[in-house]
Amino acid sequence: MSVSLHTATVRTWLQILPQVAWLIDKAETHCRERGLPAEALTDARLAPDMWNFAMQVQCVVQHSAGAVQALRSGKTGPDMRTPPLDFASLRQMAADAIALLADVAPEEIDGGAGRDVLFEYTGGRMEYLAEDYLLSFALPNFFFHATTAYAVLRSQGVPLGKRDFLGRIRVKG
């Protein structure tokens, strides 16, 4: 049995991305219950040289919904805009990404195999076949940033467990 590119990417993003939205909700509740400003968590980071929680969320969106847009246009690059530090904006960012992904037809992703995708950044460029971009760049980056967002909140005392990350796993039946 073969696995489609759509199943490997979009369906996986749609498993984890709602959990990232749930992390935003949990972070907001944590702040509200403790009388903390949003920035206490949205600007928190694991190490001084790492991006904050808000940027981790923005990167999760970039490496999921943004990856679909890259497949459509054939061109992408890092999203280096300063992310919002309020929960409502981060929640909307995640919701918009989920809506975009939910509307992607399997044929669009599967039919993109073999297309060129160019990733340009300051000082360089990386050229990919679409399937390599999705599976060897976008998907690993998506998981890195989703995991880091989770870890930032855990390090700040937000009560989270593995189920808060995994979401609805696909089981037989």
C-alpha positions in Angstrom: 0.0 0.0 0.0 1.3 3.4 -0.9 0.6 6.6 1.1 -0.4 9.7 -0.8 1.5 13.0 -0.5 -1.7 14.6 0.8 -2.1 12.0 3.6 1.6 12.4 4.6 1.4 16.2 4.8 -2.1 17.8 4.9 -3.8 15.2 7.0 -0.8 15.2 9.4 -0.8 19.0 9.6 -4.6 18.8 10.3 -3.9 16.5 13.2 -1.3 18.7 14.9 -2.3 22.2 13.9 -5.6 22.2 15.9 -3.4 21.1 18.9 -1.2 24.2 18.4 -4.4 26.2 18.5 -5.3 24.4 21.8 -1.9 25.3 23.1 -2.7 29.0 22.5 -6.0 28.5 24.5 -4.1 26.7 27.3 -1.5 29.5 27.4 -4.2 32.2 27.6 -6.0 30.4 30.4 -2.7 30.0 32.3 -2.0 33.7 32.0 -5.6 34.7 33.0 -5.6 32.4 36.0 -2.3 33.8 37.2 -2.8 37.4 36.4 0.0 37.4 33.8 0.1 39.5 30.6 0.0 37.5 27.4 3.6 38.4 26.7 4.7 36.3 29.7 4.1 33.3 27.5 3.9 34.6 23.9 7.3 36.1 24.3 8.8 33.2 26.3 11.5 31.1 24.8 13.5 28.0 25.7 16.9 29.7 25.3 18.0 33.3 24.7 19.0 32.6 21.1 15.7 30.7 20.2 12.5 32.2 18.8 9.7 32.9 21.2 6.4 31.0 21.4 4.6 33.4 19.1 7.3 32.9 16.4 7.1 29.2 16.9 3.3 29.4 16.1 4.0 31.6 13.1 6.5 29.0 11.8 4.0 26.1 12.3 1.6 28.0 10.0 4.4 28.8 7.5 5.5 25.2 7.3 1.9 23.9 6.8 -0.5 26.3 5.1 2.5 28.2 3.8 3.9 25.0 2.3 0.6 24.5 0.3 0.9 28.1 -0.9 4.5 27.4 -1.9 3.4 24.3 -3.9 0.8 26.5 -5.6 3.2 29.3 -6.6 6.4 27.4 -6.9 8.2 29.9 -4.6 8.6 30.5 -0.9 10.9 31.7 1.8 11.0 32.3 5.5 8.4 34.5 7.1 10.5 36.8 9.2 7.7 39.3 10.1 7.5 40.0 13.8 4.6 37.8 15.1 1.8 39.3 17.1 2.1 38.8 20.9 -1.6 38.6 21.7 -3.5 35.3 21.9 -6.4 36.4 19.7 -4.1 37.1 16.7 -2.2 33.9 17.2 -5.4 31.9 17.5 -6.7 33.6 14.2 -3.4 32.7 12.5 -3.9 29.0 13.4 -7.6 29.1 12.5 -6.8 30.6 9.1 -4.2 27.9 8.4 -6.6 25.1 9.4 -9.3 26.5 7.1 -6.9 26.7 4.2 -5.7 23.1 4.8 -9.2 21.8 5.2 -10.1 23.1 1.7 -7.1 21.5 0.0 -8.1 18.7 -2.3 -6.0 15.6 -2.2 -5.5 15.8 -6.0 -3.9 19.2 -5.7 -1.2 18.0 -3.4 -0.7 14.6 -5.0 -0.7 16.2 -8.5 2.0 18.6 -7.4 4.7 15.9 -7.3 7.5 16.7 -9.7 6.9 20.4 -9.7 9.7 22.8 -8.8 9.6 24.8 -5.5 12.2 27.5 -4.9 13.0 28.5 -1.3 14.8 31.8 -1.2 16.3 33.4 1.8 18.8 36.2 2.5 22.0 35.0 1.0 20.8 31.9 -0.7 18.3 29.7 -2.3 17.3 26.0 -2.2 15.7 24.3 -5.2 13.4 21.4 -4.6 11.0 19.0 -6.2 7.7 19.6 -4.5 7.6 16.2 -2.8 11.1 16.8 -1.4 10.2 20.3 -0.2 7.1 19.0 1.5 8.6 15.8 3.1 12.2 16.8 3.8 11.8 20.5 4.6 8.3 21.7 5.4 7.1 18.6 7.4 10.2 18.3 9.6 10.2 22.1 10.3 6.5 21.9 11.1 7.1 19.3 13.8 10.2 21.1 15.1 8.3 24.3 15.6 5.1 22.6 17.0 7.2 20.7 19.5 9.2 23.8 20.4 5.9 25.7 21.0 4.7 22.9 23.3 8.1 22.8 25.1 8.1 26.6 25.6 4.8 26.4 27.4 5.8 23.4 29.5 9.0 25.2 30.5 6.8 28.1 31.8 4.6 25.8 33.9 1.6 25.5 31.6 0.0 22.1 32.5 0.3 20.1 29.3 0.7 16.5 28.5 1.5 14.4 25.4 -2.2 14.2 24.5 -2.3 18.0 24.2 0.3 17.6 21.5 -0.8 14.5 19.6 -4.5 15.4 19.0 -6.8 13.0 17.3 -4.6 10.2 16.0 -5.8 8.1 13.1 -6.7 4.6 14.2 -8.2 1.8 12.2 -11.9 1.7 12.0 
